[in-house]
Every structure is written in structure tokens, then in C-alpha cells.
Amino acid sequence: MKSSLMSIIRPSVMVFLFWVLTLVSGSGVSLSPLAAQSDEDLSQVLARVIPQLETEIQKSMLEGQIPSITVALTDRVGELWAGAYGESNLWAGTPASTQTVYLIGSTFKAQSTIALLQQLEDGFFQLDDPVNPYLNNFQIREEPGFPVTFRHLLTHTSGLPAAFGGHDVWGETVPSPLSVYLGESLEVAGPPLEKVVYSNLAYTLVAYLVERFSGVPYKEYIKDRIWSPVGMTSTAFAPTPEMEERLSIPYVPNQETGRPAAAGRTKADVWPAGIVYGTVHDQASWVRFNLVDGAVDGGRLLQPETMQQMHTLQFRQFSGGSMGGGWGYERPGYGLTWWLSTREGEQFFAHSGSVSGYTAFVMGNRTRGLGIAVLTNGNRAHSHLVRICNLALDLLAEELGESR
């Protein structure tokens, strides 16, 4: 990384009269030497893209009462740029860094899906198999003649309810063991394929199935067979002591004061659906993995045809409208977990994550091999993050032209 490039893309510090918050723009900016070597004019491209992107970021922070945002851009080769804005702790005045840890929420669901699809490739089940025959200690309480399949679980068409089961991190209660919670909760609200109902409960069952098929504890499996191969070294179900030093405070908007208020930290009975912490660098690594065909350094997590299935619209009758935060171009809908949409023949994927006091978003253009990850300690900020991500990928596509 050239020092001259740092001076070009590091923006000046801008002060806004907004809850007396200083936005420290561009702190922790980084560029991948690999990406820089692969495109000699990358610095000039970013010099044109980043100022426009920062304008949208700063606008979103003001409108959404978002204390801090971290952003990373990537292509198929490596991370192109990362920046941090605002404060991870308003009381202490702690500037956000690209190493700040946030709750990544449901952006994790597709990571769990990779783990289940690995079991498919190992021959344990087929996507259209009913799930109940694979369960011993409990069963899905489903309507007779309308079995829930694995494909239903991964497309929010199972009829299982949203569910959450929140617990205050500092409270007296804790989430039940997976088998206990599922045994009590697995009851459909309607038959499969009646409608799309976003279901955290379905993905809690996915975790149990991964553990049952593999014979490996779920948390251990995800760490060793998903996060480690992808290079996600600062992602965890519970922050390590070292991660705790970088942990952001969650905030929710306060309409009376016009400034964010600190929120409580949350656990949930459906913790495999998204109670996971990480950094924007790790999220960029996750997006980058999804820009290719299932390969990782030194191996492969999924076969290309399975990866393609994950990024293929599953039920056209449920496509159209828009996904969370208004995301989507032409008839958006679900692949296997991923939100999918096309625009002029180009294929896009995305997913949000939202738990009290945090909103995350990841998005990629698989056709051009470009992606973005965003983490915040703002509450239900989906629409703002969608605008940031759409703008970033459009600007990069315009500047870089065809896929790299």
C-alpha cells in the first residue's frame, strides 16, 4: 500500500452538529496489496468512488441516528478498501475502527447454510426430503400430508414461525439447549409453501441438523469448517476476551432527544439464527467467498454446482416486491437463504442482520465479482445500509467495467 494512496483516500475529519458526535472519517482505512497489484489504477478508482460513498454514509448516520459504521469493499481476489466512521462508544468517545466488533445478526444464516449443504454433499439427505424422518428426539408438528422439507427450511417457506426468545445478557435466564428448545417449539403456523414467513426457528433447526449429521458440536463445526477456511478469525458466537476490547455498544434511536440511547445486550433461544459477533474485514471475506464457486485457499467448502444452487432463485411464485430495507432489482426472492435479484442480466445477492442496537448488511454482484460488507451499532437501519451498498457497487462497476 502506497503512502500517497493513503493520503488520497483518507478524508478530512468532519464535525456535524448531531448529538455532539464527531465523525472520524476513514479511520482504519486499508487496502489489500494483492488487490493493488492486480489493478494499477485502483488508487485512482477509489479516489473517485470513496468520496461519493462517504457522502451517503454520513447522510445515513445522521438520518438513522447511527453512531458508527464500518464498511469494506472487496472483489474476488481480495479486500479493496475498508473504512470506519463515527464512534463505537458515544459515552467514552471511542472512534470506530475497521477492527471494531459488532453483532452480525442474520448475515450469519447463509454461513450455517453452507454447513448444512456440506452434509448434503456428504450424502446425508436431499433438499426435497421431508425433515422429520431425520429427527429422533422430537418432530416438527406439521399438518398431515404437508411435510416440511430441507428446501423449505432454507427458503422461509416451511410454515415455521419467526420466533426469537430473547434473554438479557445480564439477566437471570439463558437460552435452552437446542434439543430442548426445538422439542418445545417446532410447530408450524401453516402448511409449507403457503407463503414466505421469515423463520429464525427454521435456522435453529438447521444448526441441530448440522450437529446431528456431522457428529460434531455445532459451534465447533462452524468455527473449524466455515470460519477458519474462509479466514474469519475475528468472528465468534461469544466474543473472546480480545474481541471484547473492540466490542461496540448497541444503540437505538431516541426521538425525544434526537440522539441514540444505549441498548441492552441480547441473547436468544434462536441463537444459531444470528447471535454472532464479527468485524467488517471478516464480513468482507465472507462476501468474497460468495463471489466465487465454493473454493477457498487450499481446498473447497462446496462443489460449484451446490454453490450455484445456493445462488439460484428457488420459488419464482414468491419473487417480486422487495426484500428487507427495500433491497432488490428485478423480482427479488430467496435462493437457499440468500436474497437474490437480477438487473440487466447481472446477478446480485444480499442479506441483512438485525438485533437490538445493531444492523448489518452484505451484498455482492456475482457477475462482476464485486461486493460490500457494512456493520453498524445502529438499530433497524436496513434502508440506509441498502442505499450505501447499492451505491458502492454501482460506483465500482461503473469505474472498473467488466468483471476482474
Secondary structure as UniProt FT lines:
FT   HELIX           3..9
FT   STRAND          14..15
FT   TURN            19..20
FT   STRAND          22..23
FT   TURN            25..26
FT   STRAND          27..30
FT   HELIX           33..38
FT   TURN            40..41
FT   HELIX           42..64
FT   STRAND          68..75
FT   STRAND          79..89
FT   TURN            90..93
FT   STRAND          94..95
FT   TURN            98..99
FT   STRAND          101..103
FT   HELIX           105..108
FT   HELIX           109..121
FT   TURN            122..123
FT   TURN            127..128
FT   HELIX           132..134
FT   TURN            144..145
FT   HELIX           150..153
FT   TURN            154..156
FT   STRAND          166..168
FT   TURN            169..170
FT   HELIX           178..185
FT   TURN            192..193
FT   HELIX           200..214
FT   HELIX           218..222
FT   HELIX           223..227
FT   HELIX           228..230
FT   TURN            233..234
FT   HELIX           241..244
FT   TURN            245..246
FT   STRAND          251..252
FT   TURN            255..258
FT   STRAND          261..262
FT   STRAND          266..268
FT   TURN            269..270
FT   HELIX           271..273
FT   STRAND          277..278
FT   HELIX           280..289
FT   TURN            290..293
FT   STRAND          295..296
FT   TURN            297..298
FT   STRAND          299..300
FT   HELIX           304..310
FT   HELIX           316..318
FT   HELIX           324..326
FT   STRAND          330..334
FT   STRAND          339..343
FT   TURN            344..345
FT   STRAND          346..355
FT   TURN            356..357
FT   STRAND          358..365
FT   TURN            366..369
FT   STRAND          370..376
FT   HELIX           382..400
//
